[in-house]
């Protein structure tokens, strides 16, 4: 049998379609060497029949093989996985008795959870990072071995690695148990890994945090060390610069410094909006309302508390129950609405609509509540209570194309007005847990894809991420730091109108089910404002600025003139403050600049006598002197919100 295997040939198909034949045993490394020495040197891992594997993993049958080089974006996950193992080795060398649990790569980095009685310190991170550099420099090979479950248990039990024993028990029967070695150190791991530690590149440890074993607060608390790794030092430094910029722009810090909002333990996941922050909120809401009015939407308001009976009919009780807040009243179970769609169907059903009345565009700034885990909450970007710029379009199947095109055009225009002219679109199809028959999903997915094509929108596929009732488009913004934010969405739903028995009268006089297009542009207003704060670093465009103009006195002799100017601007509709304190004008300018006030009007005796103002703009050192009437006209034009 071994002779047969040794003499067997396999065909390897490369990305360009070329086919090469090799005698077994053969590995991806052998294939790379057969192509070129430079490829063998650059390759980190290989994709074999769609699976990422080590370069030393034997090819067992004919295969399609693609090599992933260190410089490829896909290599980052492997590099970070390698770095996590190196960090675990360094920790166990420096702090004997520490148990390792799990250490996956994550977006932008990696982490490892450790069981240790003593807390890690910042100094410890520096020591661990230094030891990691030595291990990387040693260029130790990553080697995979398969062992029996019993042998692995004996091995980890002898080492006192209790968490590894639990992980072993979780591996399904029949699945191989694999270990990865780097020198003498090893860990339980599925892989894949690169050829050696020397291929990792540049590493930086970032912080220590607490974490519960398996994410369950009933389990032991562990210590999690976060880090990141890149193929080169240049890429690492660029990332650290972005982190530094992100810290400066953090909406939570700016929210506090600019007195916009706060969050406190007594109302976890909800926002206390301060006057300045609420001004920004109202301006955005009013802008969206104007755009929706012009686009033919009718605004409604639906109840916060709705009986579970309706949620059961809609399917949300079965699919979404764990995220819903509920309460009991008079022997009835009520749910605080997590979304607005079932309520909108109830309004639609109160009238008998004809096909001539469609499409019907129903909008709501709906306040929703979802029971998000406390660990997932993040300032105003991830909350339990949020408001959606939600709307539902009730239409015929034939109207899906036109309504999708209109929505995409409206969304693009609004994003451009708000400073995000560029965005990506993802097409998310049926999820594993869903409502409705496959035939209905086939119809909905085809309708949405056809409509997207008609709208001229390029999409990337996002498999399995649709809503439980229908496929969707996800509109993703990219901010000034290159981060992606999914905000807008459009979903085609044939399921909910059926479940909630919505109908319209067709041209044939019979009743038909409408199609329901669920759509949002900003999504959560709270989250979008958080994104906007970080995008602008708190320097809102003038139409959104909480305080648009400060009139600051150069001398207290002109206090009356400053108050007169401020009053004039206020009556014209600008948001204005007068600063008549006895402080020097330079101090006032600095203080209001820190508060991101777009315009400071400095007034002294000369300005009073000439009925003029000196205009200082945020971030500029020069100033412009204008007559008061001319300044008022200029500022009103600059502060005018988008149409």
C-alpha positions in Angstrom: 0.0 0.0 0.0 2.8 2.4 0.9 4.5 1.7 -2.5 1.2 2.5 -4.3 0.9 5.8 -2.4 4.6 6.7 -3.0 4.2 6.1 -6.8 0.9 7.8 -7.2 0.7 11.1 -9.2 -1.5 14.1 -8.5 -2.4 17.0 -10.7 -2.0 20.6 -9.4 -4.0 23.3 -11.1 -2.6 26.8 -10.6 -4.6 30.1 -10.7 -3.6 30.8 -14.3 -5.1 27.4 -15.4 -1.7 25.7 -15.8 -1.6 22.1 -14.6 1.5 20.4 -13.2 1.8 16.8 -12.2 3.8 15.6 -9.2 4.7 12.2 -7.7 3.5 11.8 -4.1 4.4 12.7 -1.5 4.3 16.3 -2.4 3.5 19.5 -0.4 2.6 23.1 -1.5 6.2 24.0 -0.7 7.4 21.5 -3.3 5.0 23.0 -5.8 6.2 26.5 -5.1 9.8 25.4 -5.5 8.9 23.8 -8.8 7.5 27.1 -10.0 10.3 29.4 -8.8 12.7 30.0 -5.9 11.3 33.5 -5.4 7.7 32.1 -4.9 9.0 29.5 -2.5 10.7 32.3 -0.5 7.7 34.7 -0.6 4.9 32.2 0.0 3.5 32.1 3.5 0.6 29.6 3.2 -1.3 28.0 0.4 -5.0 27.8 -0.5 -5.7 24.2 -1.5 -9.1 23.5 -2.9 -10.4 26.5 -1.1 -8.8 25.7 2.3 -5.8 27.7 3.7 -3.1 25.2 4.8 0.6 25.2 5.8 3.1 24.9 3.1 4.4 21.6 4.5 0.9 20.0 4.5 1.0 17.0 2.1 -1.4 17.1 -0.9 -3.6 14.0 -0.8 -5.4 14.4 -4.1 -5.6 16.5 -7.2 -5.9 20.1 -6.1 -6.3 23.7 -7.1 -3.5 25.5 -5.4 -3.0 29.3 -4.9 -0.1 30.7 -2.9 -0.5 33.6 -0.4 2.6 35.7 -0.1 3.6 37.7 2.9 2.7 40.9 1.2 -0.8 39.8 0.4 -3.7 41.2 2.5 -4.9 37.6 3.2 -1.5 36.9 4.9 -2.2 39.2 7.8 -4.5 36.8 9.6 -1.8 34.1 9.4 0.9 36.5 10.5 -1.2 37.5 13.5 -2.0 33.9 14.4 1.7 33.2 14.4 2.4 36.3 16.6 -0.3 35.1 19.1 1.6 31.8 19.5 4.9 33.6 19.9 3.3 35.9 22.6 2.0 32.8 24.5 5.5 31.2 24.5 7.0 34.5 25.7 4.5 34.8 28.5 5.0 31.2 29.7 8.8 31.6 29.7 8.7 34.9 31.6 5.8 34.0 34.0 6.0 30.2 34.8 2.8 28.7 35.9 0.6 30.8 33.6 -2.0 28.8 31.7 -2.8 29.6 28.1 -6.4 29.3 26.8 -7.2 30.6 23.4 -5.4 33.1 21.1 -7.0 33.9 17.8 -6.3 36.5 15.2 -8.9 39.3 15.1 -9.6 42.3 13.0 -6.5 44.6 13.2 -4.6 42.2 15.5 -4.7 39.3 17.9 -5.1 38.4 21.5 -4.4 35.6 23.9 -6.3 34.9 27.2 -4.1 33.8 30.1 -5.0 32.3 33.5 -2.7 33.9 36.1 -3.2 35.1 39.6 -1.0 38.2 39.3 -2.2 40.9 37.0 0.0 41.9 34.0 1.4 45.5 34.0 2.5 47.9 31.3 6.1 47.0 32.2 5.3 43.3 31.7 4.0 44.1 28.2 7.4 45.6 27.4 9.2 42.5 28.7 6.9 40.2 26.7 7.4 42.2 23.6 11.2 42.1 24.0 11.1 38.3 24.4 8.8 38.0 21.4 11.4 39.9 19.3 14.0 37.3 20.3 11.8 34.4 19.4 11.0 36.0 16.0 14.7 36.6 15.5 15.5 32.9 16.2 13.3 32.0 13.2 11.9 28.9 14.7 10.0 26.6 12.4 6.2 26.0 12.9 5.7 22.3 12.8 2.3 20.5 12.8 1.7 17.1 14.3 -1.5 15.1 14.8 -1.9 13.1 18.0 -4.6 11.0 19.6 -7.1 12.7 21.9 -5.9 10.5 24.8 -2.3 11.4 24.2 -3.1 15.1 24.0 -5.1 14.9 27.3 -2.2 13.2 29.1 0.2 15.8 27.7 -1.7 18.9 28.8 -2.8 17.3 32.1 0.9 16.8 33.0 1.5 20.4 32.2 -1.3 21.7 34.4 -3.2 23.2 31.4 -6.7 22.6 32.6 -8.3 24.9 30.0 -6.7 22.9 27.2 -8.4 19.8 28.5 -11.8 21.6 28.2 -10.9 22.6 24.6 -10.0 19.0 23.8 -13.4 17.8 25.0 -15.0 20.3 22.7 -13.3 18.9 19.6 -15.9 16.8 17.7 -15.3 13.0 17.6 -13.5 12.1 14.4 -11.9 15.5 13.9 -8.1 15.3 14.1 -6.3 16.7 17.1 -3.3 18.8 16.0 -0.5 20.5 17.8 1.7 23.3 16.5 5.3 23.4 17.7 7.8 26.3 17.5 11.0 24.9 19.0 10.2 23.3 22.3 7.0 25.2 22.9 3.7 23.9 21.4 -0.1 24.5 21.6 -3.3 22.9 20.7 -4.2 24.5 17.3 -6.0 23.8 14.0 -3.7 26.2 12.2 -2.6 27.1 9.6 0.7 28.8 10.4 3.5 30.3 8.3 6.8 28.5 7.8 8.6 30.0 10.8 8.5 32.8 13.4 11.0 34.8 11.4 8.2 35.5 8.8 6.1 37.4 11.3 7.5 40.9 10.6 6.7 43.6 13.1 4.8 43.2 16.4 3.4 45.5 19.0 1.5 44.7 22.2 -1.2 47.2 22.9 -3.1 46.6 26.1 -4.3 44.2 28.9 -8.0 43.6 29.5 -10.2 41.3 31.5 -12.1 38.4 29.8 -14.2 35.6 31.1 -13.5 32.0 30.0 -15.6 31.3 27.0 -17.2 34.8 27.3 -19.4 33.7 30.2 -19.5 35.9 33.3 -20.2 32.7 35.4 -16.7 31.4 34.5 -13.3 32.3 35.7 -11.9 35.7 34.8 -8.8 35.6 32.6 -6.3 38.3 31.5 -6.4 39.1 27.8 -3.3 40.7 26.1 -4.1 42.4 22.8 -1.5 43.0 20.2 -1.1 43.6 16.5 1.4 42.4 13.8 2.2 43.4 10.3 4.4 42.1 7.5 6.7 45.2 7.8 7.7 47.8 10.4 6.4 50.5 8.0 2.9 49.0 8.0 3.0 48.7 11.8 4.0 52.3 12.3 1.3 53.5 9.9 -1.3 51.5 11.9 0.0 52.9 15.2 -0.4 56.4 13.8 -4.0 55.6 12.8 -4.6 54.4 16.4 -3.2 57.6 17.7 -5.4 59.6 15.4 -8.4 57.4 16.4 -7.7 58.1 20.0 -7.7 61.9 19.4 -11.0 61.5 17.4 -12.7 59.1 19.9 -16.3 60.2 20.0 -16.5 59.4 23.7 -13.7 61.7 24.6 -14.9 64.5 22.3 -18.4 64.1 23.5 -17.1 64.8 27.0 -14.8 67.7 26.0 -17.3 69.4 23.8 -20.2 68.8 26.3 -22.3 66.9 23.8 -23.5 63.8 25.7 -22.7 61.4 28.5 -23.5 57.8 29.4 -23.7 56.5 33.0 -24.3 53.2 34.8 -27.8 53.9 35.9 -28.9 53.9 32.2 -26.6 51.4 30.6 -26.6 51.6 26.8 -28.6 54.8 26.7 -27.5 58.4 25.9 -27.9 61.5 28.0 -27.9 64.2 25.3 -26.7 67.6 26.5 -28.0 70.8 24.8 -25.1 71.0 22.4 -25.3 67.4 21.4 -29.0 67.5 21.1 -28.6 70.5 18.7 -26.5 68.3 16.4 -29.0 65.5 16.7 -32.0 67.7 15.8 -30.2 69.3 12.9 -29.5 65.9 11.4 -33.0 64.6 12.1 -34.5 67.7 10.5 -32.3 67.4 7.5 -33.3 63.8 6.9 -36.9 64.7 7.5 -36.7 67.4 4.8 -35.2 65.0 2.3 -37.8 62.3 3.0 -40.6 64.8 2.7 -39.3 65.8 -0.7 -38.9 62.2 -1.8 -42.6 61.4 -1.1 -42.4 59.7 2.3 -45.2 60.0 4.9 -44.0 60.1 8.5 -45.7 58.0 11.2 -45.2 57.1 14.8 -45.8 53.6 16.2 -46.0 52.4 19.9 -43.1 51.5 22.0 -44.8 48.5 23.7 -46.5 45.9 21.6 -48.0 42.6 22.7 -45.9 39.5 22.1 -48.8 38.1 19.9 -47.8 40.5 17.1 -44.1 39.6 17.5 -45.0 36.0 17.2 -47.0 36.6 14.1 -44.2 38.6 12.5 -41.6 35.9 13.4 -39.5 38.2 15.5 -40.4 36.4 18.7 -38.8 33.2 17.4 -35.9 34.7 15.6 -35.1 37.8 17.7 -36.4 37.1 21.2 -33.1 37.1 23.0 -32.5 40.7 21.9 -35.9 42.0 23.1 -36.8 43.6 26.4 -40.1 42.4 27.8 -42.4 43.1 30.7 -45.6 41.8 32.2 -48.8 43.8 32.6 -52.2 42.5 33.4 -51.2 38.9 32.5 -49.9 40.0 29.1 -46.4 39.9 27.9 -45.3 43.1 26.1 -42.1 43.8 24.3 -40.4 47.1 23.8 -40.0 47.3 20.1 -36.6 46.4 18.7 -37.6 47.5 15.2 -40.5 49.4 13.5 -41.6 47.1 10.7 -44.5 45.2 12.3 -46.0 48.5 13.4 -45.8 49.9 9.9 -47.7 46.9 8.5 -50.5 47.6 11.1 -50.9 51.1 9.7 -50.8 49.9 6.1 -53.6 47.3 7.0 -56.0 50.0 8.3 -56.7 51.1 4.7 -57.7 49.1 1.6 -55.1 50.3 -0.9 -55.3 49.8 -4.6 -52.3 49.1 -6.8 -52.7 52.7 -8.0 -51.8 53.9 -4.5 -48.5 52.1 -4.5 -45.7 52.6 -3.8 -46.5 53.8 -0.3 -43.4 55.1 1.5 -43.9 55.1 5.3 -41.1 56.7 7.4 -40.5 56.9 11.2 -37.8 58.1 13.5 -38.4 55.1 15.6 -36.9 54.7 19.1 -35.9 51.1 19.4 -34.5 49.0 22.3 -32.3 45.9 21.9 -30.8 43.9 24.7 -27.1 44.1 23.6 -24.5 42.5 25.9 -22.9 45.1 28.1 -19.5 44.1 26.8 -20.5 45.0 23.3 -21.7 48.5 24.1 -19.4 51.3 22.8 -20.2 54.9 23.5 -23.1 56.1 21.3 -22.0 53.8 18.5 -23.4 50.6 20.1 -26.3 51.3 22.4 -29.4 49.5 23.7 -31.7 52.4 22.9 -31.3 54.1 19.5 -33.4 55.9 16.9 -33.5 54.7 13.3 -34.2 56.8 10.3 -36.4 53.9 9.3 -38.9 53.6 6.4 -40.8 50.9 4.7 -41.9 51.0 1.1 -45.0 49.0 0.3 -45.0 48.2 -3.5 -45.8 45.7 -6.2 -43.1 43.3 -7.4 -42.9 45.3 -10.6 -42.0 48.4 -8.6 -38.9 47.0 -6.9 -36.6 48.1 -9.6 -37.7 51.7 -9.7 -37.9 52.1 -5.9 -34.4 50.6 -5.5 -33.0 53.0 -8.0 -34.7 56.0 -6.3 -33.5 54.9 -2.9 -29.9 54.4 -4.0 -29.9 57.9 -5.6 -31.4 59.5 -2.4 -28.9 57.7 -0.2 -25.9 58.7 -2.3 -27.0 62.4 -2.3 -27.5 62.4 1.5 -24.1 60.7 2.1 -22.5 63.3 -0.1 -24.2 66.2 1.8 -22.9 64.7 5.1 -19.3 64.4 3.9 -19.2 60.8 2.7 -19.3 60.9 -1.1 -17.7 57.4 -1.4 -19.2 54.2 -0.1 -19.3 50.5 -0.9 -22.3 48.2 -1.3 -22.6 44.6 -0.1 -25.2 42.1 -1.2 -26.2 39.9 1.7 -28.2 36.8 0.9 -30.2 34.2 2.9 -28.9 33.5 6.5 -28.9 30.0 8.0 -31.7 31.0 10.4 -34.5 32.6 8.4 -38.2 32.7 7.7 -39.9 31.8 4.5 -39.5 29.0 1.9 -36.5 28.8 -0.4 -38.6 29.6 -3.4 -39.6 32.9 -1.8 -35.9 33.6 -1.1 -35.0 32.8 -4.7 -37.6 35.3 -5.8 -36.5 38.0 -3.4 -32.8 37.6 -4.0 -33.3 37.7 -7.8 -35.5 40.8 -7.5 -33.0 42.7 -5.4 -30.0 41.7 -7.6 -31.9 42.7 -10.7 -32.8 46.0 -9.1 -29.2 46.7 -8.0 -28.0 46.0 -11.6 -30.7 48.4 -12.9 -29.5 51.1 -10.4 -26.0 50.8 -11.7 -24.7 49.8 -8.2 -21.6 47.6 -8.0 -21.9 45.1 -5.1 -19.6 42.6 -3.4 -21.2 39.4 -2.1 -21.6 39.0 1.7 -22.9 35.4 1.9 -25.4 34.4 4.6 -25.7 37.9 6.2 -29.2 38.8 5.1 -32.0 39.6 7.5 -34.1 36.7 8.6 -37.0 37.8 6.4 -35.1 38.8 3.2 -31.9 39.6 1.4 -30.4 43.1 1.7 -28.0 45.7 0.5 -25.6 47.1 3.0 -24.1 50.5 2.4 -20.7 50.9 4.0 -19.0 54.3 4.5 -15.2 54.7 4.8 -14.0 57.4 7.2 -10.9 59.7 7.3 -8.9 56.9 9.0 -9.9 54.3 6.5 -12.3 52.5 8.8 -15.5 51.0 7.4 -19.0 51.6 8.9 -22.1 49.9 7.7 -24.9 52.4 8.0 -27.6 52.2 5.3 -29.6 49.2 4.3 -32.2 48.1 1.8 -34.0 44.8 2.3 -36.6 43.0 0.0 -39.2 41.2 2.1 -41.9 38.9 0.7 -42.2 37.2 4.1 -43.6 39.8 6.6 -46.5 40.9 4.4 -47.5 37.3 4.2 -47.2 36.6 7.9 -49.1 39.7 8.9 -51.7 39.4 6.1 -51.1 42.7 4.3 -52.9 43.1 1.0 -53.7 45.5 -1.8 -56.2 45.4 -4.6 -54.6 44.6 -7.9 -55.7 45.6 -11.4 -57.6 42.3 -11.6 -59.8 43.3 -8.6 -58.3 40.5 -6.5 -56.2 41.0 -3.3 -52.4 40.6 -3.5 -49.6 40.7 -1.1 -47.4 43.8 -1.3 -43.6 43.6 -1.3 -42.1 45.4 1.7 -38.8 47.2 1.2 -37.2 47.9 4.6 -34.7 50.8 4.2 -32.6 53.1 6.3 -30.0 55.6 5.3 -28.1 56.6 8.5 -29.3 53.6 10.4 -29.0 54.5 14.1 -28.9 58.3 14.4 -26.8 57.9 17.6 -24.2 55.7 15.8 -24.1 58.0 12.8 -23.4 61.0 15.0 -20.6 59.1 16.7 -19.1 58.3 13.3 -19.5 62.0 12.2 -17.8 63.2 15.4 -14.8 60.9 14.7 -14.8 61.8 11.0 -14.7 65.5 11.7 -12.7 65.3 14.9 -15.5 67.4 16.4 -15.1 70.1 13.8 -18.7 70.0 12.5 -19.6 71.8 9.3 -21.1 75.1 10.2 -24.7 74.1 9.6 -24.3 71.3 12.3 -22.0 73.1 14.8 -23.8 73.5 18.2 -22.5 77.0 18.5 -21.9 78.5 15.1 -20.6 81.9 16.1 -19.0 83.5 19.2 -18.9 87.3 19.5 -15.9 88.0 21.6 -15.0 91.4 23.0 -11.4 92.8 22.8 -12.3 95.2 25.6 -15.2 95.5 28.0 -15.9 99.0 26.7 -17.8 97.3 23.8 -19.9 94.8 25.7 -23.1 96.5 24.6 -22.0 96.3 20.9 -21.1 92.6 21.3 -24.5 91.9 22.8 -26.2 93.8 20.0 -24.2 91.8 17.3 -25.1 88.5 19.0 -28.8 89.5 19.2 -28.9 90.4 15.6 -27.3 87.1 14.5 -29.6 85.1 16.8 -32.7 86.7 15.4 -31.5 85.9 11.9 -31.4 82.2 12.9 -27.8 81.6 13.9 -26.6 79.8 17.0 -24.6 82.5 18.8 -22.9 83.2 22.1 -21.5 86.4 23.3 -18.2 86.3 25.3 -17.8 89.5 27.3 -15.5 88.2 29.9 -12.5 90.4 31.0 -10.0 87.9 29.6 -7.7 88.8 26.7 -8.9 88.2 23.2 -6.1 85.6 22.5 -7.2 83.5 25.5 -10.8 83.7 24.3 -9.9 82.6 20.7 -7.9 79.7 22.0 -10.7 78.5 24.3 -13.4 78.7 21.7 -11.1 77.0 19.2 -10.7 74.1 21.5 -14.5 74.0 21.6 -14.4 73.8 17.7 -16.5 76.9 17.2 -16.3 77.6 13.5 -16.5 81.4 13.6 -15.3 84.0 16.2 -16.2 87.6 15.6 -13.8 89.8 17.5 -15.1 93.3 18.3 -13.3 96.3 19.8 -13.7 100.0 19.8 -12.7 100.2 16.1 -15.3 97.6 15.1 -18.0 99.3 17.2 -17.4 102.7 15.7 -17.3 101.3 12.1 -20.3 99.0 12.7 -18.1 96.1 11.6 -16.7 92.8 12.9 -13.3 91.0 12.6 -13.9 87.4 11.4 -11.6 84.6 12.7 -12.2 81.1 11.3 -11.4 77.9 13.1 -7.9 76.7 12.3 -6.9 80.0 10.5 -4.6 82.7 11.9 -5.7 85.4 9.4 -8.8 87.5 10.0 -11.2 89.4 7.7 -12.9 92.7 8.6 -16.4 93.1 7.2 -19.3 95.5 7.8 -21.9 94.0 10.1 -24.6 93.7 7.4 -22.1 92.0 5.0 -20.9 89.7 7.7 -24.5 88.7 8.5 -25.2 87.8 4.9 -22.0 85.8 4.6 -22.6 83.8 7.8 -26.2 83.0 6.9 -25.0 81.6 3.6 -22.3 79.5 5.2 -24.6 78.2 7.9 -27.4 77.2 5.5 -28.1 73.5 5.8 -28.2 71.3 2.7 -31.5 71.3 0.9 
